[in-house]
Amino acid sequence: MVRIPILLALALIASLGSCIACARDEAPGDAAHTTPAPTETAPPPTADPTTASGATACPAYAETAVRAGTVAHRKIDEASGLVASRRNPGVLWVHNDSGDWPRLYAMTTAGAHLGVYTLEGAEAVDWEDLALGPGPDDGVDYLFVGDVGDNKRARASVTLYRVPEPAVDPSAGDAGTVALTGVEALEVRYADGAHDCETLMVDPRTRDLWLLAKEFSGVSGLYRY
């Protein structure tokens, strides 16, 4: 794992307001190794909209919220990861935060329940985020589950679970409980020690996995695996 500097796009994480460090895992399970890197300073952000008095204002959004639906399944009580399916139009995948089993819930974009999908061989220490993207087989969408939560920053490594996205028919209703096989566990060790992470992303072109650490210092690390 080699640590390199990176500047995040302001539209992605404007709230960080500082330079972002990133690190790369060369292979699953490799011993962590850090190489010093020069510090870079992010360019100043684009000016925010201002009020009539000239004071800085938050970006404007529609005044009236639109209710897309209501989550129907009572077991989804602390939704943490959410991703829209590409293979199954109109289907959303979601999972709970820590305290649930290693399972995903499928639902329609209106919140109707479509089934519970358990990941065989997986554990759920502290699942935080979910992503969808390419994997080892071309033309196949994979679900990536980030068991990456570490509030005490005490885990020697964290795990990303990868499994081909199953077919789901949103018009068929509740499929019950379905076991997902072929689940792969990717072990991740940070180059600079343990971090609490709550964001997982997949680059659709390079297939890199990105983990964004949650820090209270004002400077967070973005790590590439």
N, C-alpha and C positions, 0 to 999 in steps of 0.2 A: 504494500500500500504506500503510495507516494503522495505527499501533500503538495498541492499546487494552488496558486491564488486564482480566484475567479470573480468577475463582477456580475452580479445578478441584474437582469432586466428590471427596471424600476416598476414596470407594470406587474411583475410577478411578486415581488416582495418589497414594496415601497416602505413598509413599516420598519424594516431593519435599520435603515438609515446609516449604514456603515459598510465597511468592506467585508467581503465574504470569502472565507477560506474554503477550499475544497480539497478532498483527498481521494485517491483512487486505490481500489483493491485490484491487484494484478491477477489474483486467482483465489477462489474460495479456500478458506482455511489457512492462507499464508500468514506467517508471523507479521505482526504490525511493524512497520518501519517508517520513520518520518525523516524527510529531508528538509532543511530550512529553506524557506522561500521568501523572496522580497515582498514587502508590504506594498499594497496598492491602495489608493484612495479612490472611492467612487466619485463620479462627477456629480455636481449639484443637481438636485431634482428639478424637473420642470415646474414652473410656478403654478400653484393651485389657483382655482377660481377665487375671486375676491368678492367681498360684499360691497355694497354701495359706499360704505365708510372706508374701504380699502383694507379691512382686516381679512386675513386668510380664512377661507371657508373650505369645508369638506366638499368633495365632488358631489354633484347633484344627482339624485335618482328620482324615479317616479314617486309621487306622493302616496299613491294607493298601491298596496301590495296585492298580488294575485295569488290566490290559493290554488295550487296545482292539484292537491289531493291531500289525503290523510293516511298516514302509515297505519295499516290495518292490523298487522301482527303484534300481539301484546308482548311478545318476547323482545321486540326491538325497543328497548327502554333507554339505551344510551348509545345511539348510533354514532359511530366514529368514522368509518371508512365508507365512501359512496362512489360508485363509478357507473357510467352508462355503458350498456352493452353495444358492441358493433355487430356481433353475430346475430343477436336477437333484438331487432328494432322494438323500441317501446319497453324494454326491460332494464331495470336498475338492480345493481348488486349492492348489498350493504352488510356491514357487520357491526357488532357491539364493541364497546371498549372493554377493558379488562373485567373479568368476572364471568364471562360467558364461555361456552365451549368453542372448540375450533370449527366454526360453521359460518356459512354465508347464507344470507336470505335474499331470495329473488322476489322482486315486486314490480308492478307496473309503474309507469310514471305518475299515475294517480294514487299509488300507495297500496293497491290491491295485492294481497299475498299470493305468491306463485310457488312457494316451496322452500324447504330448508336443505342446504347442501353442505354436508360434513366433509372435511378434508381428512382422508384416512392417513394415519401416522403423524398428524400434526399436533402441536400443542398450542395452547393459547395462554401465554404468560401475561402479555400486555399488548394485544393487538391495537394498533393505532390508525393504520391507513390502508387503503386499497387502491390498486392501479390496474390498468389493462393495457397490454401492448404486445409486441412481437417477442418471440422466444427462440428456442433452438430450431424449430421446424418452420420453414417458410409458409406463409399463407395461413398460419394458425394464430388466433388471438389467445393470449394467456392472461389469467388472473394472477396478480401478485399481491400477496397479503403481507403486510409489514408487522411482524411481532417485534417491534422496535422500541416500545415504551420502556423507560428506565428512569422513573422519577428520582430515585436515590443515586443514579449514576453508579451502579454497582455491578452491572452485568459485564462479564468478561467478553461476551459476544452476543449478538442478536441474530434473529433468523428471518429470512424472507422466504415465503412459501410460493412456489410457482406451480400452476396447474392449468392445463388446457381448459378454456371456457366451454362449458357444456351447452347443449342446445336447450332452449326454453321456449315454449309456445305460450305467449301471453293470453291467447284466447282459450287455452285449455284449463285455466284455473289452477287450483292448488295441486302440485305434483307430489305432495307429501314430503317425506324425508329421503334424500338421495345421497348416496355415498360417492364422493369423487375420488377416483383412483389415479395413480400416476403422479402423485404429489411429490415435488422435489423440494428439499430444504437447502437453502443457500445460507451458509454461515457467514456472518459479517463481523469483522473486528475493525474498529476505528484506529487510524494511525496514531492518534494523540489521546487515547484513553476513552473511557465510557462517556456516552452522551444520552440525553433523553431526546428522542426523535418522534415527531408526530406527523411528518409529511413524507410520502413516498411517491416518486414519479418515474415514468419510463419514457426514454427517448425513442420515438417510433422509427427513427432512421438509424441511429447507432446501436440501439438496444441497450444502451447504458442505463443503469438504475441509479437514481439520485435520491439521497436522503438528506433532509434538512433538519438540523438539530434545533432543539428548543432551548434557548439560553436566556437568562435574565440580565445578562451583562450589557445587552445592546448589540453584541456581535455574535452572530450564529454561523456555524459551519455548514457548508453544502458539500456532501461527500458523494463521489462517483464510484460505483461498483461495476 
